[in-house]
Amino acid sequence: MSFGEVMGLLVVVGGMIAVVGMLTEAYKARLRVKEREYEAMIARSAAGRADAEETERLEARVRVLERIATDKGQDLARQIEQLREPVAN
């Protein structure tokens, strides 16, 4: 091989190494973007779960308040009616 052929081969190999390096960096950048997307998705999912848990907690409280209002309301009505009746001595 002549000097020119060796130099040409080195340029081609160097070019291939540079192209592989650029492709590798592009792939790494794409992986970083995907990782950020997944992290954002996980954060949204966690926030959704927290909202669902809060909603469930509030619904349970409303059910308790409804039960108190309906149960105590009937009891309260009965007590009011008893107060309206004349007291027998």
ABEGO torsion letter per residue (X at the ends): XBAAAAAAAAAAAAAAAAAAAAAAAAAAAAAAAAAAAAAAAAAAAAAAAAAAAAAAAAAAAAAAAAAAAAAAAAAAAAAAAAAABBBBX
